[in-house]
Amino acid sequence: MENLEFVRFVVDDGVAWIELNKPPLNILDIKMLKELSTALKEADRRDEVFAICIKASEKTKAFSAGADVRDHMADRLKEFIDAFNNVFYTMWSIEKPIISAVKGYALGGGCEILLASDIVIAASDSKIGQPEITVGVYPPVAVVLMPLLSGYQRAAELILTGEMIDAERAERIGLVNKVVEADKLDSAVKEFVGKLGEKSSVVLKITKRALYQSIGIEELKQKLEAVTETYINDLMKTEDANEGLKAFMEKRKPVWKGK
């Protein structure tokens, strides 16, 4: 695909490889999010593609260390939220299996991408988490998906504290399917994709559709709309949310006022 600056798209032997390529940490800004949605839609459009793999490029040090805080400011917030949520609405519209291959940090929006994937294979030195609370906001997609994957109490712990966990704990609580040594990540992903390639592509699609029906994908979309409305209309009107974001930009500790 042409005109993609921060995302690479390659189809090889029926697999669409979508590489996040914004060194060093794949920070997600509006442009990158729009490119990711474009690549996902292109992978879905191509009949020869039976599976999609999202990974970090070799030039980067992380799957994604999260969203660009500058795009959370008032003048960009709506465009950012629309671009961000559209990635997940797009992922939820795709009936082909989506695999995330995680190296380094998968934080904030990066963590949410793996939560929305069908399969997650992570390097053993990966760090996963939702640190948004530390800057006075919360992660809407994780609020919807993490309780479904790990249970309410574990999700509450990670979202309310903002603490990172290692890949092994992420596997134990259901956020990761498999943990491998970092130098074996690519081969592990290719091995898994090879298993899918042995199956009927149309049966894979119909089965994923059935899986989505079982978890109520339409209800999840409605929940994301609801928690996003709370984010914009309640959270972002507080002094503390704006103080947290401003403090992060100014590289200082926030001063909370409780209002």
C-alpha positions in Angstrom: 0.0 0.0 0.0 1.2 3.5 -0.8 1.0 6.7 1.3 1.5 5.0 4.7 4.1 6.7 6.8 3.9 4.9 10.1 2.4 1.5 9.2 3.8 -1.1 6.9 1.5 -3.4 5.0 2.7 -6.6 3.3 0.7 -9.7 2.2 2.8 -12.9 2.2 1.3 -16.3 1.5 -2.2 -15.4 2.6 -1.1 -13.4 5.7 -1.4 -9.7 6.0 1.5 -8.4 8.1 0.7 -5.0 9.5 3.8 -3.5 11.1 3.7 -0.5 13.4 6.6 1.6 12.3 7.0 4.8 14.3 10.4 4.6 16.1 11.3 4.3 18.8 8.1 3.4 20.7 5.3 3.4 18.2 3.4 6.2 20.0 -0.1 6.3 18.5 -1.1 9.7 17.1 -4.1 10.6 14.9 -2.2 9.9 11.6 -0.9 6.6 12.7 -4.3 5.4 14.0 -5.9 6.4 10.7 -3.2 4.5 8.8 -3.8 1.4 11.0 -7.5 1.5 10.3 -6.7 1.8 6.5 -4.3 -1.2 6.7 -6.8 -3.3 8.6 -9.6 -2.6 6.1 -7.3 -3.4 3.2 -6.4 -6.8 4.8 -10.1 -7.5 5.2 -10.8 -6.5 1.6 -8.3 -8.9 0.1 -9.8 -12.3 -0.7 -6.4 -14.0 -0.6 -5.8 -13.0 3.1 -6.9 -15.6 5.7 -5.2 -14.0 8.7 -3.9 -10.7 9.9 -0.8 -10.1 12.1 -0.1 -6.8 13.9 3.5 -6.4 15.0 6.2 -3.9 15.7 8.8 -3.3 13.0 12.4 -4.2 13.5 13.2 -0.5 13.7 11.1 0.0 16.9 11.6 -1.0 20.5 8.0 -1.6 21.5 4.7 -2.9 20.2 3.3 0.5 21.3 4.0 2.5 24.4 0.6 4.2 24.1 -1.2 7.2 22.7 0.2 10.6 22.0 -0.9 12.7 25.0 -0.7 15.8 22.8 -3.7 14.5 20.9 -5.7 14.4 24.1 -5.8 18.2 24.3 -9.1 20.0 23.7 -8.4 21.1 20.2 -7.6 17.5 19.0 -9.6 15.4 21.4 -12.6 14.6 19.3 -10.6 13.8 16.2 -8.3 11.6 18.3 -11.1 9.7 20.0 -12.8 9.1 16.6 -9.6 7.8 15.0 -8.8 5.7 18.1 -12.2 4.1 18.4 -12.4 3.5 14.6 -9.4 1.1 14.9 -11.4 -1.1 17.3 -14.7 -0.8 15.4 -12.7 -1.9 12.3 -11.1 -4.8 14.2 -14.5 -5.9 15.4 -15.9 -5.8 11.9 -13.2 -8.2 10.6 -14.1 -11.9 10.5 -10.5 -13.0 9.7 -8.3 -14.0 12.7 -6.2 -11.1 14.1 -3.0 -12.0 15.9 -0.8 -9.5 17.8 2.9 -10.2 18.2 4.1 -8.2 21.2 7.6 -7.1 22.0 8.8 -4.5 24.5 6.1 -2.3 25.9 2.4 -2.7 25.1 0.9 0.2 27.1 -2.2 2.3 27.0 -3.5 2.2 23.4 -0.9 -0.4 22.5 -2.3 -2.7 25.2 -5.8 -2.1 24.0 -4.9 -3.3 20.5 -3.8 -6.6 21.9 -6.9 -6.9 24.0 -9.0 -6.6 20.9 -7.0 -9.2 19.0 -8.1 -12.8 18.7 -4.7 -14.3 19.6 -1.7 -12.6 21.4 1.8 -14.0 21.4 4.2 -12.1 23.5 8.0 -12.0 24.1 9.0 -12.9 27.6 10.5 -9.5 28.3 7.3 -7.6 27.3 5.6 -5.2 29.7 1.9 -4.8 29.5 -0.4 -2.3 31.2 -2.9 0.6 31.2 -1.1 3.6 32.8 -3.8 6.2 31.9 -4.9 6.6 35.5 -1.5 8.1 36.4 -2.2 11.1 34.1 -5.8 11.5 35.2 -7.7 9.6 32.5 -8.9 6.1 31.9 -8.7 3.6 28.9 -12.2 3.3 27.4 -11.4 0.1 25.3 -9.7 -1.6 28.2 -12.7 -0.7 30.5 -14.9 -2.7 28.1 -12.6 -5.6 27.1 -10.3 -6.3 30.1 -13.1 -7.5 32.5 -14.2 -9.9 29.8 -10.8 -11.4 29.3 -9.3 -11.4 32.9 -12.3 -10.9 35.1 -13.6 -7.8 36.8 -11.3 -7.7 39.8 -8.0 -8.2 37.9 -9.2 -5.6 35.4 -10.0 -3.2 38.2 -6.6 -3.7 39.7 -4.7 -3.0 36.5 -6.9 -0.1 35.3 -7.2 1.7 38.7 -3.5 1.4 39.7 -2.0 1.8 36.2 0.7 -0.7 37.0 2.6 -2.7 34.4 2.8 -6.5 34.5 5.1 -8.8 32.8 4.1 -11.2 29.9 4.0 -14.2 32.2 1.4 -12.7 34.5 -0.5 -11.4 31.5 -0.7 -15.0 30.3 -1.8 -16.3 33.7 -4.7 -13.8 33.8 -5.9 -14.3 30.2 -4.5 -11.3 28.4 -1.9 -13.3 26.4 -2.2 -16.7 24.8 1.5 -17.7 24.7 4.8 -16.3 26.0 8.0 -17.1 24.2 11.6 -16.0 24.3 12.2 -12.7 22.5 14.3 -14.2 19.8 11.6 -16.8 19.1 8.7 -14.4 18.7 8.7 -14.3 14.9 9.0 -18.0 14.5 6.2 -18.6 17.1 3.9 -16.3 15.3 4.6 -17.9 12.0 4.1 -21.4 13.5 0.7 -20.3 14.8 -0.3 -18.7 11.5 0.8 -21.9 9.7 -1.8 -23.8 11.8 -4.5 -21.4 10.6 -3.3 -21.8 7.0 -4.1 -25.5 7.2 -7.8 -24.7 7.8 -10.5 -23.6 5.4 -10.5 -19.8 5.2 -14.3 -19.6 4.9 -14.7 -21.9 7.9 -12.3 -19.7 9.9 -14.4 -16.6 9.0 -17.7 -18.2 9.9 -16.3 -19.6 13.1 -14.9 -16.2 14.2 -18.3 -14.7 13.4 -19.9 -17.3 15.7 -17.3 -16.4 18.4 -18.2 -12.8 18.1 -21.9 -13.6 18.4 -21.1 -15.6 21.6 -19.5 -12.6 23.3 -22.1 -10.1 22.0 -19.9 -8.0 19.8 -22.7 -5.5 19.0 -23.1 -5.0 22.8 -19.4 -4.4 23.2 -19.6 -1.6 20.5 -22.5 -0.1 22.5 -20.5 -0.3 25.7 -17.5 1.5 24.1 -19.8 4.2 22.9 -21.1 4.6 26.4 -17.8 4.7 28.2 -16.4 7.1 25.5 -19.4 9.4 26.2 -18.5 9.4 29.9 -14.9 10.0 29.0 -15.6 13.1 26.9 -18.6 14.6 28.8 -17.6 13.8 32.4 -13.9 12.9 32.8 -12.5 15.5 30.4 -14.5 18.3 32.0 -12.7 17.7 35.4 -9.8 19.8 36.5 -7.8 16.8 37.5 -8.0 15.1 34.0 -6.7 18.3 32.4 -4.1 18.8 35.2 -2.8 15.2 34.7 -2.4 15.6 31.0 -0.7 19.0 31.4 1.6 17.7 34.0 2.7 14.8 31.8 3.4 17.2 28.9 5.4 19.4 31.3 7.2 16.4 32.8 6.2 17.1 36.4 4.1 15.4 39.1 0.4 16.3 38.9 -1.3 18.2 41.7 -4.7 16.7 42.2 -7.6 18.8 43.5 -10.3 16.1 43.5 -12.5 18.0 41.1 
